[in-house]
Amino acid sequence: MSRSYFHLHLVSDSTGETLINVGRAAAAQYEGVSAIEHVYPLVRSGPQLERVISEIEAAPGLVLYTLVGHDLVERLEAACRETGSPCLSVLQPVHALLQSYLGAQTTARPGAQHMLNAEYFKRIDAMNFTLAHDDGNLPDDLEEADVILVGVSRTSKTPTSIYLANRGLKTTNIPLVPAMPLPSALETVRRPLVVGLLASPERIVQIRQNRLLSLNAGDSSLYVDRDAVADEVAASRRLCAKHRWPTIDVTRRSIEETAAAILDLYREHRLKFIAV
């Protein structure tokens, strides 16, 4: 099936992350259609906006924006009308709903969600911890973690850990390697949530084979042998069942979906831990 393309202009006075996520989530719902993204972050002055408008004039398309300056909004919307480019303020409907519910006016602060507050420094601290404790490093610090991920090789432990760290959770991951003992502290931790990541043997073999190819490495038979991998996954399941650790099958999940499931488990875990 041939694909059709359209220009998607994302204009933000902050980092543009909100627009990118919204634009991609919406565009993903349309089969056979792809967006050619034009991202313009940190647009906070007239001259900056004029450069953006010249780009829109050269490639008219759909325009999404998150601008809080009234003059900038008026100028952008006027330019979009002239070029026939539909435009929409992504946050305006949310602001209107909040304003009607809270009975308060908004304060125009570009990038307010990225202020250097306690939550920001918590994420930085979590990221530093997670990077230092990747792949089983510093096992004596396990009790300091918020989340511990366990799983065989190629179950997305590291990228999931980094995603969780960006959400403020100190995360470490422990690889399950045949014939290699686990850190003794893992079986006695109380504070952290321990989650087992699982995947089908077929999926793991596929990823491992691609990994070997990318490294120009020779064929490591047991590493990519389907029966050997199935044994690894079975042992992982038994370990998690023994310790009553929740498991998540990541075979058909994105990193974001896996992390969302872990965050949900973590909220329940913290409630139980506090109650005790």
N, C-alpha and C positions, 0 to 999 in steps of 0.2 A: 504494500500500500504506500503510495507516495505521500510525502508530508508537505504541509503548507506552513509558512512562516509568517510571523508578524513582529513588528518592532515594539518592544516594551520598554518605556522610559521610566526609570525609578529615581525620583528626585527627593533627596532628604537633606535636612539641615543637621543630621547626626550621622551615624555610621552607615545607615542604609540597610542594616540587618533586618529590621522589621519589614521593610518593603520587599526585600529579596525573598524572605520566607513566605509572605503573603502571596506575592506574584507567582512563585513556583508552586505553591500549594494549589492555587486556583488553576494555573495552566495545566497542571498534571491531570486534571479531570477531563481533558479534551484529547481524545485519541487522534493521532495523525496531525497534530498541531504543535509547533514548537515556537517558543519565544526567543527572539534575538534581543538579549538584555543589554540595556544601556544604563549603567548605574552611575549616579552623580551624588556622592556623599558630601557632607559639610558645605552645603549651599546656603550661605548666610548673608550674602551681600548682593546688591544689584548687578555689579559687573559679573559675578559668578553666575547668577541666574541668566544673564544675557548669553553667556557662552553655552549654557544648557539649551536655551531656546533656539540658538542657531543649530544645534545638533538635532533638535526635534523638527525644525523646518527642513533639514536635509533628509531626514528619514521619519516622516510622520507615522504615528502609530498610537498605541494606548499609553496614557501617562498616569502613573500613580505617584502620589506625593505625600510626604509628611513634613510640611512646612508650617511653622507657627507664626511667622511674621506676616501680618495682614497685607502689607504692601507687596511682598513677594508673591503671596497667593494670588492677589488680584492680577499682577502682571503675568504670572504663569497661566492662569485661566484665560486671560485675554489672548495670549499667544496661541493657546491650544484651540480656541474658537477660530482664530484666523487660519490655522493649518488644518482644521477639521479633525483634530486629534482629541478623542474623548478623554477627559481627565477626571480623577477622583481623589479626594482626600481620604486616605485609608483610615485615619484616626478620628475624623470628624464625627461619624455616627457614634463612636464610642464615647467621645467627649460629650456629645449632646445627651446621651443616656446618663452618664455620670453626673452631669450638671443638673439634669432634672431630678435625679434621685438624691443627690447630696445637697442641692440648693446652694451650690457654691460656684464661683467663676473660676475658670482655669487661669493659671499663671504661665505666660508664654516663655518657656525656658527650653531652647533647643538642646537636645541631648540630655535632658534631665535624668533619664533612666541610667545614664552612665556616670553619674557623679561619684567622686571618690569618697564613698561612705563606708560604714562598717561592713555592709554586705559585699561591697567590691573587694575589700581587703580579705574578707573571708574566702572569696573565690580564689584570690591569688595564693593564699596560704594553702588551700586545698589542692591547687594545681602543683605547687612546689612539693607537697607531701606525696602526691600521686606519682609524679615523675621520678622522685627518689625511691619509691617503693614498687616500681614496675617490675613485672616478671619475677616475683619472689624475692626481690632485694630487701634487705633490712628486716628480716622476719621477726626480730625481737620487738618491733614496734607495732605489732598487729593490733594490740588493744587500743592503740590511739586512732585507729581507722574508724570511719563511719560505715564503710562497706568493704567487704572482702569478696572478690570474685575468684572462683576456682573453676578450672576446666582444662580439657586437653588442648594441645596446640591447635591454633587456627579456629578458635571459637569466639574471636573478636573481643578478647579480654582487655587488651590495651586500649583500643579506640573507645570502648565503652567506659573504661576507667577515666579517660581524659574527658569524655562528655560529662560524666557525673561530677568530675572535679570542677568543670565550668559551671555546674549548678551549685557548687559550694560544698560538695561531699568529699571528704578525704577518702580516697579509694586506693586499695592495693589489690594486686591480682597474683594468684598462686598457680603456676602451671602444674598440671597433673601429668607426670612423666613416668612411664612404666619402670619399675624397679628402683625408683628414687623416692626416699622417704619424704613425707610432708613435714613442715616445721612443727615442732612439738607444741608451740604456742597456739596453733590453729585449732586444736581440739579442746582448748580450755578458754577461748575468748568468750566474753559475756556481752560487752558493749556493742561491738560491730554486728552488722547484719551480714551473714555469709550466704552467698547465692552461687549455685552451680549453673554454669552455662553449658548447654548441650547442643549438639547438632547431629544430623544424620551422618552415618559413616560416608555415604556417597558424596555429600557436600564437603565434608572435611577432606576427603581424598582429592577432590577437584581443586580445592583451594591450595592444598599442600603441593600438588603437582604444578600449579601455576607459580607458586612460590619458588620451587626448585628451578623452574625454567627462567624466572626473572633473575635468579642468582647465578645462572649458568652452572648449576650444581648437577652432579651425577645422580642417577636414580638410587635413592635410599629405600630399599625394598620394603622394610618393615614400616617405614614412615608413611608410605603411600599404599601399603597393602590393605585391601579392603577388609579382610578378616582380622588383621592385627588392629586396625583402627576401630572396628566393631567391638573388639575386646576392650580397647581403651575406653570407649564410650560406655560400655556396660559396667566397667569398674568404676567409672565416674558416677554413674547412677547409683550403684551400691553404696559408694562412699557418702553421697548426699542423703540417701535414705537412712543410712546408719546414724547420721548426726542430725537428721530431720532438718536439713538445710533445704530451703525452697529451690526449685530448679526452673530454668527458662530455656525453652528450645529456640535457638536463634537461627535455625535453618532458613526460615523464610521471613525473618524479621530484619528491619533496618536497625542501625545503631540507635537511632532516636526512639524506635519502638521498644527496643530492649531496655534502654535507659528509663523510659516512662514506666515500664512494668516494675523495674527495680525501685524507682522512686516511690511507687505505690506501696510496695512491700516495706520499704524503709519507714514510711509514715506509720504503718501498722506496728512495725518492730519497735519504734521509739515509744509509741503509746504503751506497749506492753512492758518495755524496759522501765519507763518512768513509773508505771503502776506498781512494779515490783519494788 
